[in-house]
């Protein structure tokens, strides 16, 4: 069974993998996940709880709440103006462009 996004589009297994990857990235805020996939912070937390092992979920949740992570745009250092690597191509499944 697939979770649904706010716009009622179903999330594919590929979407779930990408959401989990973005959620683990410290510099990717929840707002970026919402823009790309329509998932709220609560929905991302629920997805992580469902998809990860319990110990992995606890590690992730502790990291998000510890202040190390920049998951909340309002709490971010104002010097951080982007949420992706400078070498990352624009939303092409996070692949680094060939040089």
C-alpha positions in Angstrom: 0.0 0.0 0.0 1.4 3.4 -1.0 1.2 6.5 1.1 -0.5 9.4 -0.6 0.7 13.0 -0.9 -1.3 16.1 -0.2 -2.2 16.4 -3.8 -3.5 12.8 -3.7 -0.8 11.6 -6.1 0.5 8.2 -4.9 4.0 7.9 -3.8 6.0 5.3 -5.7 8.7 3.1 -4.2 11.2 5.3 -6.0 9.6 8.4 -4.3 9.8 6.8 -0.9 13.5 6.0 -1.4 14.2 9.6 -2.5 12.2 11.1 0.5 14.2 8.9 2.9 17.4 10.0 1.3 16.4 13.6 1.5 15.3 13.2 5.1 18.7 11.7 6.1 20.6 14.7 4.4 21.3 17.3 7.1 21.1 20.3 4.8 17.8 19.3 3.1 15.0 21.0 5.0 11.5 19.5 5.4 10.2 22.4 3.3 12.2 21.1 0.3 10.7 17.6 0.7 7.2 19.3 0.8 7.9 21.3 -2.4 9.1 18.2 -4.3 6.8 15.5 -2.9 4.0 17.3 -1.1 4.9 15.6 2.2 4.6 17.5 5.5 7.1 17.1 8.3 4.7 14.9 10.1 4.2 12.7 7.0 7.9 12.4 6.6 8.3 11.4 10.2 5.6 8.8 9.8 7.2 7.5 6.6 10.6 7.2 8.3 9.0 5.5 11.3 7.3 3.0 9.0 10.2 2.4 6.6 13.3 2.3 8.9 14.3 -0.1 11.5 13.4 1.2 14.9 17.0 1.8 15.9 17.7 3.7 12.6 14.6 5.8 13.1 15.6 6.7 16.7 19.1 7.7 15.4 17.6 9.8 12.6 15.0 11.5 15.0 17.7 12.2 17.6 19.9 13.8 14.9 17.1 15.9 13.5 16.3 17.2 17.0 19.9 17.6 18.2 20.6 20.8 16.4 23.3 19.2 14.2 20.8 18.8 11.4 19.4 21.8 9.5 16.1 20.2 8.8 14.0 23.2 9.7 14.4 26.2 7.4 13.6 28.7 10.2 16.4 27.3 12.4 19.0 27.2 9.7 22.1 29.3 9.6 21.1 32.2 7.3 24.4 31.7 5.4 23.0 28.4 4.0 21.0 29.5 0.9 20.7 26.1 -0.8 19.8 22.6 0.1 21.7 20.6 -2.4 25.3 20.1 -3.3 26.8 22.5 -5.8 27.8 19.5 -7.9 24.3 18.1 -8.0 22.3 18.5 -11.1 18.9 20.1 -10.7 16.6 17.3 -9.4 17.9 14.5 -11.6 17.6 11.9 -8.9 20.5 13.4 -7.0 23.1 12.2 -9.5 26.4 14.1 -9.7 27.0 15.4 -13.2 29.9 13.9 -15.1 32.9 16.1 -15.5 
